[in-house]
Amino acid sequence: MKKLILLGSTGSIGRQATDVVRRMRSEFKIAGLATNSNLALLKKQVAEFRPEIVSIGSEEGAKDLSAWCRKNGIKSTVVYGLDGLIEVARYRPADLVLSAVVGSIGIKPLFEALNAGTNIALANKEALVVAGDLVMAKAKKKKLAIIPVDSEHSAIFQCMKDEDSRSVEKIILTASGGPFYRSKKKHSEITVADALAHPTWDMGPKITIDSATLMNKGLEAIEAHHLFGVPLKAIEIVIHPQSIVHSMVEFKDKCVLAQLSMPDMRLPIQHALTYPRRYPSALKTLDLAKVQRLEFGRPDFGRFRCLKLALSAGETGGTMPAVMNAANESAVAAFLQGQIVFTAIPKVIEKTMASHKVQKKPDLEEILLADAAARRYAQEIIQQHSI
């Protein structure tokens, strides 16, 4: 039986991970749970899974949860804040940490889990975007696995199983295109509700906005570069509205391998949790005759400037991906809160990137300092509406 740690247990990935565990109770024991603020759902998860340790974002939430645990005879250790998140991440004994927190806050917990000697199921793409060289070097040094959870990277991971990375010609990263790929609506008129209406995937709000701007695909290209050791220039992005082909790998002999399934995040989650074994899942069977059409197209870099900015940051390297990601997180949060319009998101990112002096081989502390400085700069732009 695998002992699991779930970081971000009440988010979209976390909730679907508990669905997987619920169906496979004989295979898994949840040893730790961590969330930021959804105390009501966290209590339900604690009551169901009885973890040994649990973390929430605030001290007030921790006091409430501790009292509730005592009242209900639950002996879970309760911690809080970033320190609490880190404590859960490095909790031992554990066989696998599923990192599903959103944003660069997941970097330190990821490093602590690796330092503790625990394999990783990674859904927090920002950690690799911001500090991919350091993360992969740490995993290699510790001889630990980083198993991707994102549907695209899970597809690539499966296609490349037992293959020599030197035989790869290119990775073909598929993108649904989000809600606006075929839309004639002016980007200046897009509302928060419009941007959150994803046509195929059920995701959290930040990732859904990233999908709408295609920033998500730029982040995923950088992540794929680090995970699979393939140059960014050898990663091709194609729009695939049906979200059936989750990604492809072309090899030097021109053979192309692809992974197909119905769009359901529980499949890549289950694959990461059970790897290297496969078990029956709750997914619907893929009926290609019913699907009938699989379409592919090229992204419009002019309309979706965030994608181009992300790829540019990845090519520049050093601290620039951290700056790009920090500016994007700030801009997306501001858009969701109604502070800026949809078209301002790439403007905030571009101005923040232009202000930054790149450090080429930063350590983790220098990356985190660049991240913090970029957030301050982006916030100044947002507050001044100088976009």
C-alpha positions, 0 to 999 in steps of 0.5 A: 500500500502506497502512502500518499501526501496530497498538497493542494488537496481541495483544489481541482487536481486534489479533489480528483486525486481523492476520487481516484484514491476512493476507488482504490482504497486497498492500494493507497493510504493518505498520510498527509493533506494540505490546503490553503483556505477551504476549511469546510472541504478539508474537514470532510477529507480529514474525516474520510481519510484520517491523515497523520498530518494536515496543513491549512493556510492560516493560524485561525484555520488551524485552531478551528481544525484542531478543535474540530479534530479533538471534538471528533476523536481525530488524532491528525497533527495540524500545522499551518502556513508555508511552514506547515505546507513544507512540513507536510511535504517532507513528512515521512514515511511517505511513498509519493507526494502529489504536488497540486498547489497552484503557483510558485508557492509550490517550489519550496515544498517540492524541494523539501519533499525531494530532500526528504527522499520522496518521489513526486507526482507533479501537477504544479507546473510553475515549479519547473517553469521557475526552477526547472534546472534546480529541481531536475538536478535535485531529483537526479542527485537523489535518484528520485522520480518526478512523474508528470500529472498534467495530461500533456506531460503524462502523454509524453511520459507514456510515449517516451517510456523505454525510449532514448531521449536522444532519439526524439526529433520533437515533442508535439504539445497539444492545446485545446485552444481554450474558449477563444480559439474559434471565437470572433469575440474581441479580446477587449470585450472578454469578461471573467465569466467568458474566460472561465467557460472552458469547453473541455476541461474542468480546472481551477480558475487560475489554470482556466484563465491561463488556458484562455490566454494560451499562457498555459501552453507556454508554461507547459512547453518550458515544463516539457523542456525540463522534464524530458531534456528536449530543447524548446525549439524542438517542442511544437505546439498545435491546437487540438479542440477535441482534447482527445490526443493529449500530446505526441512524440516524433522520433528521428525515424519519423515515427510519431507516438500519441496518447489518446483518451477522453478528456478526464484528469483522473486518468493522468492522476491515476497513472502518476499514482499507480506508476509503473502499474496500470489499473482499471479506471472510471473513464468512459471508453474512447469511441473514435467512430463517435468522435469522428473528427480530430482537428489540428491547427497552429496557434495564433501568436498575434492574438495570444501574446501570452504564449509568445511571451512565455516561450521567449522567457523560456528561451532567455532562461535564467531568472526570466521564466520566474519573472514571467510567471510571477507577472502572469500570476499577478495579472491573472489574479487582478483580472479575476478580481476585476482590476484589469481587463483581459487584454491587459494580462499580456501587457503586465507580463511584457512590461515586467519582463522588459524591466528585468535584468536576467541572471543566467545561472541563479540559485534558488534564493536568487530565483525567489528574489527575482520572483518577489521583485517581479510581483512588486513591479507587476502590482505597481503597473496594475495599481497605476493602470499604466497598461 
